Amino acid sequence: MERVATKFLSLEEYNQLEEQTQTRYEYHGGEVFAMAGGTPKHGIIAGNIIGLLKSQLNKGCRVGSSDLKFYIESINKSLYPDASVICRPYQVSEHDRNALINPILLVEVLSESTANYDRGSKFHYYSELLSLREYMLIEQNTWKVETRYRNTADEEWKMNWFEGEDASVTLHSMNATIPLADIYQETEDL
């Protein structure tokens, strides 16, 4: 990520910047970072997972694309996942009018430049969202998916890995199973 502004911006200034430039930025307590563009493989995997999540939705829930922003009030950050699932009632942030605050599932498609951030700091930031039940990380260059989900009994985060052409991902937050072959469909030549 590349830092955009040379001075710290208020949340209001940040929202104005996004509206004026029609560009997505992450907001980190005054610092603003431009979102990196993705590769064709990244875009196809993200599109695949959005379609697959939509086919598995529970009533009252919707899938969001990478244009859906989430604000994390406790740490004053606005972030964009590659995909998300939100359920009614949808809650708009009081502080960032263009952001929701209550996802149950957030998805990131990993790239070489963002993998460490998505696995580390970004997960830590997202885990501040009390509604979040699950975080899904999809490798781009190998058939491997990692999920982190909150055990509702003790609120501890648990981790699972799913790997290979015959594997299927279990999503606890949606009570769904998705084959990796469907996630990586049409990506072999990219």
C-alpha positions, 0 to 999 in steps of 0.5 A: 500500500502506498501512503497518499496524503502528506498530512493526517486527514480527518474521517470527513476529509477522507470521505471527501477524498474518496468521493472526489477521486472515485478511488478507494483508500484505506483509512488508518486513524488519519493516514490514507493509503491507496488500494492496490489493483489486482491481477486477472487471477485475483479478479477471477477468484474474487468474482468466483467467491462472490458468486459462490457465497451468494449461492449459499446465503441465508435469508436476510443476508447479502454478499458485498464486493470489494467496493463495500467498506467497513469502519472499525470504530474502536481503532478508527479504520476504514477497510475494504475486503475483497468480499463480505457477507452481511446480514440484516439489520445492516448497520451503517457507521455513525462516523463513516457514512459510506461504511457498514460495521456488521459483517459476519464473514470477510474474505481476502484474496492474497497477493504477494504484496498484501499476504502478510498484511492480510494475515497479520495486521488486517486480521487484527483490525477486522477482529475488532468487529464484534459481529465478525464470525469468520475470516477467509484467506484465499491463496492466489497461486496455489489451491489453498484456503485458510479460515479463521472463525470465532467459536461462539462458546468461548469467542476464541479464534480457531483456524482451519486450512483447506488444500488441493483440488479435492478439498472443500472449505467449511464456512461456519458463519454460513453453515456452508461448504464450498469446493476449492475447485469452484473457487479456482475455476477458470484460473489455470491459464492465468 
